[in-house]
Amino acid sequence: MTADVVGGVPYAVELRGVHKSFGPIEVLRGVDLAVRPGEVTAIIGPSGSGKSTLLRTINHLEKVDRGTVRVGGDLVGYRRKGDRLHELPPREILRQRHRIGFVFQNFCLFPHLTVLENVVEAPVSAQKRRRSEVEAEAVRLLERVGVADKAHDYPRRLSGGQQQRVAIARALALRPEVLLFDEPTSALDPELVGEVLAVIRDLARDASTLVIVTHEVGFAREVADTVVFLDGGVVVEQGPPSVVLDHPVHQRTASFLAHVL
């Protein structure tokens, strides 16, 4: 049974009791997380705390060992039959992923396709939308992220910041219900970080539902409705930035922030 926000609207993202291990290493140890529609959640924490693994469970890139993940009230990756969960066929999992945009650390653009083709490919091939409609929308998205002049270039000709902005446009082209960012600036040279953060800042102002794993604590303070501090595979603390970042309750949170601020 899924918990609802006020008014009976399902959470945009809801994790309950999520566990995930790789061999003997337990990476997530009973994570609970709820994201309301239109809100921005920033996940911070030290390296190895399970942040990226948590994000990847939301679109079933990582299967959970125990617990459940829901997007828009629907189970992700599984169908319930009685008291048991059965994994969905790959085609249905792929269809679910179209509702969940994902922006990777290392861009993951198709090198043999132009910028425009990278944005158009999935909506046409996977969602069966008309190419003319998708291309028109792709041009608007490339304008929005500031790389419309690169539409006919190949990714190798773009800077890292430009490639990441194309990756954001590609994710948006699927019209996702929620957009996930896995440390979107970690692979960028310092001088390119600002241009990518500016695009995400614009999405946050648009009331998009975003979940951002980031080491940019100042950026999290600026854009997030909720900050989640993850350590050792558990949520140590979560709440508004003014509480978690400025007046943390837990000593572990305070110690982490003292080293990164």
C-alpha beads as a LAMMPS data file, in Angstrom:
LAMMPS data file: protein, C-alpha beads

261 atoms
260 bonds

1 atom types
1 bond types

-500.0 500.0 xlo xhi
-500.0 500.0 ylo yhi
-500.0 500.0 zlo zhi

Masses

1 110.0

Atoms # bond

1 1 1 0.000 0.000 0.000
2 1 1 1.434 3.373 -0.992
3 1 1 1.378 6.461 1.148
4 1 1 -0.189 9.579 -0.382
5 1 1 0.482 13.249 0.040
6 1 1 -2.225 15.592 1.250
7 1 1 -5.195 15.435 -1.086
8 1 1 -4.709 11.813 -2.061
9 1 1 -2.118 12.462 -4.789
10 1 1 0.598 9.768 -4.943
11 1 1 4.167 10.737 -4.255
12 1 1 6.187 11.351 -7.391
13 1 1 8.821 8.981 -5.997
14 1 1 8.485 6.715 -2.965
15 1 1 11.028 4.245 -1.595
16 1 1 10.098 2.038 1.343
17 1 1 12.588 -0.165 3.158
18 1 1 14.935 -0.425 0.182
19 1 1 17.920 -2.751 0.620
20 1 1 20.615 -3.434 -1.954
21 1 1 23.799 -5.483 -1.656
22 1 1 26.650 -6.229 -4.015
23 1 1 28.016 -9.557 -2.848
24 1 1 28.761 -9.253 0.873
25 1 1 28.637 -5.431 0.822
26 1 1 25.286 -3.966 1.863
27 1 1 25.086 -0.629 0.060
28 1 1 21.517 0.387 0.974
29 1 1 20.191 -0.642 4.367
30 1 1 16.491 0.125 4.547
31 1 1 16.127 3.476 2.790
32 1 1 12.825 5.370 3.021
33 1 1 12.353 8.368 0.751
34 1 1 9.295 10.290 -0.441
35 1 1 9.351 13.045 -3.083
36 1 1 6.259 15.148 -3.729
37 1 1 5.344 16.164 -7.302
38 1 1 7.009 19.396 -8.357
39 1 1 9.635 19.294 -5.611
40 1 1 13.436 19.142 -5.805
41 1 1 15.254 16.648 -3.597
42 1 1 19.038 16.826 -3.279
43 1 1 20.903 13.784 -1.985
44 1 1 24.296 14.458 -0.424
45 1 1 26.804 12.320 1.432
46 1 1 30.343 10.973 1.341
47 1 1 31.698 8.762 -1.421
48 1 1 30.512 5.184 -1.022
49 1 1 27.416 6.144 0.960
50 1 1 25.038 4.611 -1.618
51 1 1 23.811 7.794 -3.308
52 1 1 24.175 6.669 -6.925
53 1 1 22.883 3.182 -6.145
54 1 1 19.802 4.703 -4.523
55 1 1 19.177 6.818 -7.615
56 1 1 19.571 3.837 -9.930
57 1 1 16.964 1.832 -8.008
58 1 1 14.364 4.466 -8.872
59 1 1 14.367 3.470 -12.548
60 1 1 15.311 -0.177 -11.932
61 1 1 18.843 0.113 -13.299
62 1 1 19.608 -1.625 -10.002
63 1 1 17.161 -4.237 -8.709
64 1 1 16.351 -3.914 -5.034
65 1 1 16.902 -6.918 -2.773
66 1 1 14.110 -5.915 -0.395
67 1 1 11.641 -3.086 -0.210
68 1 1 9.677 -1.261 -2.900
69 1 1 10.108 1.656 -5.277
70 1 1 7.139 3.531 -6.699
71 1 1 6.859 6.352 -9.212
72 1 1 3.519 8.110 -9.411
73 1 1 2.086 5.423 -7.137
74 1 1 3.080 2.554 -9.457
75 1 1 5.586 -0.135 -8.491
76 1 1 8.785 0.136 -10.503
77 1 1 10.161 -3.066 -11.982
78 1 1 7.606 -5.376 -10.406
79 1 1 3.967 -6.410 -10.376
80 1 1 2.311 -7.600 -7.199
81 1 1 0.440 -10.899 -7.293
82 1 1 -1.021 -11.684 -3.916
83 1 1 1.774 -11.339 -1.381
84 1 1 4.577 -11.758 -3.911
85 1 1 6.347 -9.389 -6.288
86 1 1 7.169 -10.597 -9.797
87 1 1 9.654 -8.743 -11.989
88 1 1 8.156 -7.186 -15.100
89 1 1 9.265 -8.261 -18.583
90 1 1 12.093 -6.128 -20.039
91 1 1 9.739 -4.338 -22.451
92 1 1 7.484 -3.181 -19.614
93 1 1 10.470 -2.061 -17.550
94 1 1 11.695 -0.038 -20.520
95 1 1 8.252 1.546 -20.843
96 1 1 8.386 2.535 -17.179
97 1 1 11.813 4.086 -17.656
98 1 1 10.365 6.465 -20.216
99 1 1 8.519 8.086 -17.303
100 1 1 11.785 8.566 -15.404
101 1 1 14.426 10.736 -17.036
102 1 1 18.037 9.975 -16.066
103 1 1 21.056 12.227 -16.579
104 1 1 24.326 10.351 -16.052
105 1 1 27.666 11.639 -14.799
106 1 1 29.401 10.957 -18.106
107 1 1 26.739 12.187 -20.552
108 1 1 26.323 8.817 -22.367
109 1 1 25.456 10.432 -25.700
110 1 1 25.495 8.285 -28.840
111 1 1 28.765 9.273 -30.591
112 1 1 27.511 8.280 -34.067
113 1 1 24.438 10.531 -33.875
114 1 1 24.280 14.303 -34.129
115 1 1 23.077 16.354 -31.168
116 1 1 19.584 16.631 -32.689
117 1 1 19.467 12.905 -33.464
118 1 1 20.493 12.097 -29.879
119 1 1 17.486 14.024 -28.589
120 1 1 15.051 12.668 -31.182
121 1 1 16.013 8.974 -31.110
122 1 1 14.172 7.674 -28.023
123 1 1 10.848 9.518 -28.445
124 1 1 10.620 8.274 -32.042
125 1 1 11.891 4.711 -31.670
126 1 1 10.603 3.897 -28.183
127 1 1 7.542 6.106 -27.795
128 1 1 6.502 5.888 -31.467
129 1 1 5.910 9.622 -31.730
130 1 1 5.947 11.416 -35.086
131 1 1 9.444 12.462 -36.109
132 1 1 8.356 15.909 -37.296
133 1 1 6.698 16.633 -33.949
134 1 1 9.682 15.316 -31.975
135 1 1 12.229 17.251 -34.035
136 1 1 10.336 20.507 -33.470
137 1 1 10.233 19.821 -29.735
138 1 1 13.910 18.810 -29.725
139 1 1 14.894 22.139 -31.283
140 1 1 12.957 23.970 -28.554
141 1 1 14.658 21.892 -25.862
142 1 1 18.110 22.540 -27.325
143 1 1 17.297 26.246 -27.325
144 1 1 16.205 25.975 -23.721
145 1 1 19.506 24.458 -22.622
146 1 1 21.535 26.826 -24.772
147 1 1 22.979 24.518 -27.443
148 1 1 20.607 24.981 -30.392
149 1 1 23.569 26.094 -32.531
150 1 1 25.128 22.642 -32.011
151 1 1 22.143 20.679 -33.318
152 1 1 23.982 19.204 -36.305
153 1 1 27.330 18.646 -34.607
154 1 1 28.507 15.316 -33.234
155 1 1 29.136 14.949 -29.484
156 1 1 32.932 14.770 -29.922
157 1 1 32.911 18.397 -31.078
158 1 1 31.210 19.619 -27.892
159 1 1 32.676 20.582 -24.541
160 1 1 31.745 18.523 -21.509
161 1 1 29.314 21.181 -20.354
162 1 1 27.628 21.264 -23.755
163 1 1 27.371 17.469 -23.843
164 1 1 25.741 17.432 -20.427
165 1 1 23.230 20.053 -21.510
166 1 1 22.388 17.911 -24.540
167 1 1 21.943 14.949 -22.185
168 1 1 19.444 16.991 -20.159
169 1 1 17.530 17.912 -23.342
170 1 1 17.507 14.241 -24.348
171 1 1 16.022 13.245 -20.987
172 1 1 13.391 15.991 -21.206
173 1 1 12.383 14.892 -24.715
174 1 1 10.765 11.790 -23.196
175 1 1 8.455 14.083 -21.174
176 1 1 9.289 12.287 -17.923
177 1 1 7.313 12.566 -14.704
178 1 1 10.527 12.819 -12.708
179 1 1 14.087 13.648 -13.684
180 1 1 17.072 12.031 -11.944
181 1 1 20.560 13.543 -11.948
182 1 1 23.553 11.462 -10.890
183 1 1 26.265 13.969 -9.935
184 1 1 25.720 15.873 -13.198
185 1 1 28.796 18.107 -12.779
186 1 1 31.326 15.607 -11.430
187 1 1 32.876 14.878 -14.848
188 1 1 33.176 18.540 -15.824
189 1 1 36.079 20.935 -15.650
190 1 1 35.414 23.531 -12.920
191 1 1 34.786 26.362 -15.390
192 1 1 31.983 24.368 -17.054
193 1 1 30.054 23.489 -13.894
194 1 1 28.103 26.749 -13.776
195 1 1 26.497 26.355 -17.201
196 1 1 25.028 22.949 -16.296
197 1 1 23.853 24.090 -12.868
198 1 1 22.111 27.030 -14.538
199 1 1 20.016 24.644 -16.646
200 1 1 19.058 22.553 -13.606
201 1 1 18.263 25.757 -11.698
202 1 1 15.869 26.703 -14.516
203 1 1 14.162 23.307 -14.313
204 1 1 13.757 23.724 -10.559
205 1 1 12.049 27.091 -11.073
206 1 1 9.689 25.364 -13.521
207 1 1 8.331 23.132 -10.727
208 1 1 9.782 19.998 -12.338
209 1 1 10.161 16.981 -10.058
210 1 1 13.910 16.501 -9.667
211 1 1 16.053 14.141 -7.602
212 1 1 19.683 15.238 -7.686
213 1 1 22.681 13.382 -6.303
214 1 1 25.253 16.127 -5.914
215 1 1 28.422 17.158 -4.156
216 1 1 27.584 20.823 -4.811
217 1 1 26.241 21.604 -1.343
218 1 1 25.801 25.317 -2.063
219 1 1 23.698 24.456 -5.104
220 1 1 21.610 22.046 -3.023
221 1 1 20.947 24.852 -0.550
222 1 1 19.779 27.098 -3.378
223 1 1 17.445 24.824 -5.354
224 1 1 16.296 21.959 -3.115
225 1 1 13.035 21.748 -1.221
226 1 1 14.449 18.758 0.684
227 1 1 18.035 17.739 1.383
228 1 1 18.760 14.103 2.218
229 1 1 22.036 13.202 3.921
230 1 1 22.938 9.589 3.196
231 1 1 25.757 7.766 4.956
232 1 1 26.526 4.069 5.227
233 1 1 23.480 3.179 3.158
234 1 1 20.967 4.826 5.505
235 1 1 19.220 8.187 5.570
236 1 1 20.843 9.938 8.507
237 1 1 18.903 13.173 8.175
238 1 1 16.444 14.819 5.794
239 1 1 14.535 18.055 5.756
240 1 1 14.609 21.603 4.372
241 1 1 18.068 22.986 3.487
242 1 1 17.728 25.571 6.263
243 1 1 17.608 22.723 8.768
244 1 1 19.848 19.984 7.349
245 1 1 22.589 22.294 6.070
246 1 1 22.437 25.113 8.611
247 1 1 21.236 23.411 11.785
248 1 1 21.810 19.650 11.417
249 1 1 20.502 17.487 14.229
250 1 1 22.941 14.615 13.810
251 1 1 26.649 14.906 14.571
252 1 1 27.518 12.818 11.492
253 1 1 25.772 15.377 9.260
254 1 1 27.546 18.257 10.976
255 1 1 30.912 16.534 10.624
256 1 1 30.387 15.916 6.910
257 1 1 29.305 19.495 6.259
258 1 1 32.288 20.848 8.187
259 1 1 34.568 19.157 5.673
260 1 1 32.752 20.205 2.497
261 1 1 31.573 23.741 3.215

Bonds

1 1 1 2
2 1 2 3
3 1 3 4
4 1 4 5
5 1 5 6
6 1 6 7
7 1 7 8
8 1 8 9
9 1 9 10
10 1 10 11
11 1 11 12
12 1 12 13
13 1 13 14
14 1 14 15
15 1 15 16
16 1 16 17
17 1 17 18
18 1 18 19
19 1 19 20
20 1 20 21
21 1 21 22
22 1 22 23
23 1 23 24
24 1 24 25
25 1 25 26
26 1 26 27
27 1 27 28
28 1 28 29
29 1 29 30
30 1 30 31
31 1 31 32
32 1 32 33
33 1 33 34
34 1 34 35
35 1 35 36
36 1 36 37
37 1 37 38
38 1 38 39
39 1 39 40
40 1 40 41
41 1 41 42
42 1 42 43
43 1 43 44
44 1 44 45
45 1 45 46
46 1 46 47
47 1 47 48
48 1 48 49
49 1 49 50
50 1 50 51
51 1 51 52
52 1 52 53
53 1 53 54
54 1 54 55
55 1 55 56
56 1 56 57
57 1 57 58
58 1 58 59
59 1 59 60
60 1 60 61
61 1 61 62
62 1 62 63
63 1 63 64
64 1 64 65
65 1 65 66
66 1 66 67
67 1 67 68
68 1 68 69
69 1 69 70
70 1 70 71
71 1 71 72
72 1 72 73
73 1 73 74
74 1 74 75
75 1 75 76
76 1 76 77
77 1 77 78
78 1 78 79
79 1 79 80
80 1 80 81
81 1 81 82
82 1 82 83
83 1 83 84
84 1 84 85
85 1 85 86
86 1 86 87
87 1 87 88
88 1 88 89
89 1 89 90
90 1 90 91
91 1 91 92
92 1 92 93
93 1 93 94
94 1 94 95
95 1 95 96
96 1 96 97
97 1 97 98
98 1 98 99
99 1 99 100
100 1 100 101
101 1 101 102
102 1 102 103
103 1 103 104
104 1 104 105
105 1 105 106
106 1 106 107
107 1 107 108
108 1 108 109
109 1 109 110
110 1 110 111
111 1 111 112
112 1 112 113
113 1 113 114
114 1 114 115
115 1 115 116
116 1 116 117
117 1 117 118
118 1 118 119
119 1 119 120
120 1 120 121
121 1 121 122
122 1 122 123
123 1 123 124
124 1 124 125
125 1 125 126
126 1 126 127
127 1 127 128
128 1 128 129
129 1 129 130
130 1 130 131
131 1 131 132
132 1 132 133
133 1 133 134
134 1 134 135
135 1 135 136
136 1 136 137
137 1 137 138
138 1 138 139
139 1 139 140
140 1 140 141
141 1 141 142
142 1 142 143
143 1 143 144
144 1 144 145
145 1 145 146
146 1 146 147
147 1 147 148
148 1 148 149
149 1 149 150
150 1 150 151
151 1 151 152
152 1 152 153
153 1 153 154
154 1 154 155
155 1 155 156
156 1 156 157
157 1 157 158
158 1 158 159
159 1 159 160
160 1 160 161
161 1 161 162
162 1 162 163
163 1 163 164
164 1 164 165
165 1 165 166
166 1 166 167
167 1 167 168
168 1 168 169
169 1 169 170
170 1 170 171
171 1 171 172
172 1 172 173
173 1 173 174
174 1 174 175
175 1 175 176
176 1 176 177
177 1 177 178
178 1 178 179
179 1 179 180
180 1 180 181
181 1 181 182
182 1 182 183
183 1 183 184
184 1 184 185
185 1 185 186
186 1 186 187
187 1 187 188
188 1 188 189
189 1 189 190
190 1 190 191
191 1 191 192
192 1 192 193
193 1 193 194
194 1 194 195
195 1 195 196
196 1 196 197
197 1 197 198
198 1 198 199
199 1 199 200
200 1 200 201
201 1 201 202
202 1 202 203
203 1 203 204
204 1 204 205
205 1 205 206
206 1 206 207
207 1 207 208
208 1 208 209
209 1 209 210
210 1 210 211
211 1 211 212
212 1 212 213
213 1 213 214
214 1 214 215
215 1 215 216
216 1 216 217
217 1 217 218
218 1 218 219
219 1 219 220
220 1 220 221
221 1 221 222
222 1 222 223
223 1 223 224
224 1 224 225
225 1 225 226
226 1 226 227
227 1 227 228
228 1 228 229
229 1 229 230
230 1 230 231
231 1 231 232
232 1 232 233
233 1 233 234
234 1 234 235
235 1 235 236
236 1 236 237
237 1 237 238
238 1 238 239
239 1 239 240
240 1 240 241
241 1 241 242
242 1 242 243
243 1 243 244
244 1 244 245
245 1 245 246
246 1 246 247
247 1 247 248
248 1 248 249
249 1 249 250
250 1 250 251
251 1 251 252
252 1 252 253
253 1 253 254
254 1 254 255
255 1 255 256
256 1 256 257
257 1 257 258
258 1 258 259
259 1 259 260
260 1 260 261
